[in-house]
Amino acid sequence: MPDFDWSTFSVAINIKSTPDKLYKAWSTRTGMEDWFLRLSEFNRADGSILEPNEEIKSSDTYKWLWHGWPDETVEKGKIIEANGVDLIKFSFGNAGVCTVTIKPYKDEYIVQLKQEDIPDTEEGRQNWHVGCKTGWTFYLANMKSVLEGGIDLRNKDMSMPELLNK
């Protein structure tokens, strides 16, 4: 596939919610832990930890841990932009930069995640283009499930083998 761009991808999902709830799902510890992570710790530039419902700002940093993975599987990064309404942009380790947008569509909202600056290497193609796209697809579906129906699709049992929802 000589014309395929391995450095970027985009995934999106429609969600019946409010823009405020959708933004808080991405911008607060409580929101992120409801549908995505087992730990979402955000820090200000001075090192202080944000309260569970306190919204992130540009230049904050984060530490993320996932259900089903040991504490050694940690992601640390920086919030590049957070406009308080409908856009959040963050570094995602060696996997590039992610931008989340929230846009109205009829009586719903489209939540889109675009991951860019993925290294065009064998590791980048397998782990970050294919792997991250698969992961984000699942987590966006889980976000929709949690916000629309209250059902969390994540597996939280670390003793289970590799699963789609781990």
Helices and strands as residue ranges (DSSP letters): E 9-15, H 19-27, H 29-35, E 39-43, E 61-65, E 74-82, E 87-91, G 93-95, E 97-105, E 108-116, H 122-123, I 124-130, H 131-149
